Amino acid sequence: MRDDEPLIRWDWIGDHIGELADYTGVHLRLGLLPVLFGLLISVPLGILCHRWRWIYPPTLTAANVLYSIPSLALFMIFVRYTGLTERTVMIPLTLYTLSVLIPNVVDGLASVPEPVRQAATAMGFSTVRRVVQVELPIAVPVVVAGVRVAAVSSISLVAVGQLIGQGGLGYYITRGLQLDFPTPIITATVLIMLLALVTDALLVLAQRLLTPWARGKGATA
Amino acid sequence: MNDFLNQIELVGDWLTSSQQWRGDDGIPNRLAEHLTYSGISLVFATLIGLTFGLLVGHTGRGAFAVASVANLARAIPTFGLVVLVVTVAGLSTTPVLVALVALAVPPILINTFEGVRGVDPDTRDAARGMGMTGWEVLLKVEVPMALPLILLGLRVAAIQVVATATVAAYPGLGGLGRFIVDGLARNNYELVIGGSAVVVMLALVVQAVFTALRRVVVSPGLQPSATKS
């Protein structure tokens, strides 16, 4: 950084406000769609893991191994198959959410008290109906706790996708490094944090509205 | 599928060629750099996370503050932070360490806190009733009982740090990420995949070490399959 330069140039932010809003929208889409896809995979998989306990350890190990592949590398591996597109960012991020979501779905189902399960069966509920109408709603607070962690980390990881040109706000991070100009980097980093925190707060609100009987419940991962 | 097998073969060739195992650009040197970054940041993160986690878990005060700080730290984009500190403060290992510590503290802090807080109050009362002081209750009862969760937090933190330390290479620092960033720049696929393979293996080793550690240090009474991995 040049010595005579201020850390933040507010006029730059003023000039780019419209563009920043566009990139924020892209960033949010790239960060949140993977969580949605992750849920679509984790909920059925979690139900299976809860029902047949023996599938759980191998599934969890597989998810953990995927999680340990650096995002930088996983993006590169997918470039080969999906090209330089948004899919190349979203597929790895979806895979990352699984290691947080699956255990939370299984723990949530396991937190259903046995008498409740038996009562549902005694009332003549079929297994499928019991899972859908009784067990899943009770599991919601714990599942949402997992969604919070997945969403926050997914949003902050999107930036790395900039290395294949699809990183939303990450664009300003690489731009700032190339120009040796900190303002865009600070702006983008702060915006990403704000996006993550606002999303987290909205999810807490959603959990309270969805499960008013379980205030503040739900384990943190 | 064939393509996939070819890739594995490529990685195998790359890993076994003697050229990769020599000099500043070789795997041993990059691995050492990577382990240095990861190790130092984990030590700092453990000191911070464990201290505050035990303190808050034991006294029961400040739970809200811990949750907020941990959340805030989790929202920091590591990539942005590394690049930012490098641009403002110049190229050194400090930015990487700062970013990695910020990444590793939340899982350690939260798991320590939840572990200690989760100890059955009756057990705690029994310990007090036997005449244990606050410190004794913490060290002889709460820590041993919270150990499975604490170790889980450390494992998650260690894996995240090992995987994320690759970002250090982007603004021009060392570590295993160099292979990935250089490979990207030179359009050398073999280098990218080879470098990633080493990081993945490292992460798997970390996972195995923590699993073994849990078997050794957790008291036999708490060993069960009941503790979720």
Chai-1 contact restraints between the chains, C-beta under 6 A:
chainA,res_idxA,chainB,res_idxB,connection_type,confidence,min_distance_angstrom,max_distance_angstrom,comment,restraint_id
A,M1,B,T87,contact,1.0,0.0,6.0,A-B,restraint_1
A,M1,B,V88,contact,1.0,0.0,6.0,A-B,restraint_2
A,S68,B,I159,contact,1.0,0.0,6.0,A-B,restraint_3
A,S68,B,A163,contact,1.0,0.0,6.0,A-B,restraint_4
A,S68,B,A203,contact,1.0,0.0,6.0,A-B,restraint_5
A,I69,B,V200,contact,1.0,0.0,6.0,A-B,restraint_6
A,P70,B,A163,contact,1.0,0.0,6.0,A-B,restraint_7
A,P70,B,T166,contact,1.0,0.0,6.0,A-B,restraint_8
A,P70,B,V199,contact,1.0,0.0,6.0,A-B,restraint_9
A,L72,B,T166,contact,1.0,0.0,6.0,A-B,restraint_10
A,L72,B,I180,contact,1.0,0.0,6.0,A-B,restraint_11
A,A73,B,I180,contact,1.0,0.0,6.0,A-B,restraint_12
A,A73,B,S196,contact,1.0,0.0,6.0,A-B,restraint_13
A,M76,B,V192,contact,1.0,0.0,6.0,A-B,restraint_14
A,V152,B,R74,contact,1.0,0.0,6.0,A-B,restraint_15
A,V152,B,A75,contact,1.0,0.0,6.0,A-B,restraint_16
A,S156,B,P77,contact,1.0,0.0,6.0,A-B,restraint_17
A,A159,B,P77,contact,1.0,0.0,6.0,A-B,restraint_18
A,A159,B,F79,contact,1.0,0.0,6.0,A-B,restraint_19
A,A159,B,G80,contact,1.0,0.0,6.0,A-B,restraint_20
A,V160,B,F79,contact,1.0,0.0,6.0,A-B,restraint_21
A,I173,B,G80,contact,1.0,0.0,6.0,A-B,restraint_22
A,I173,B,V83,contact,1.0,0.0,6.0,A-B,restraint_23
A,L177,B,V83,contact,1.0,0.0,6.0,A-B,restraint_24
A,P182,B,T87,contact,1.0,0.0,6.0,A-B,restraint_25
A,P182,B,V88,contact,1.0,0.0,6.0,A-B,restraint_26
A,I185,B,V83,contact,1.0,0.0,6.0,A-B,restraint_27
A,I185,B,L84,contact,1.0,0.0,6.0,A-B,restraint_28
A,I185,B,T87,contact,1.0,0.0,6.0,A-B,restraint_29
A,T189,B,P77,contact,1.0,0.0,6.0,A-B,restraint_30
A,T189,B,G80,contact,1.0,0.0,6.0,A-B,restraint_31
A,T189,B,L84,contact,1.0,0.0,6.0,A-B,restraint_32
A,I192,B,P77,contact,1.0,0.0,6.0,A-B,restraint_33
A,M193,B,A75,contact,1.0,0.0,6.0,A-B,restraint_34
A,M193,B,I76,contact,1.0,0.0,6.0,A-B,restraint_35
A,A196,B,A75,contact,1.0,0.0,6.0,A-B,restraint_36
A,L197,B,A75,contact,1.0,0.0,6.0,A-B,restraint_37
A,T220,B,I110,contact,1.0,0.0,6.0,A-B,restraint_38
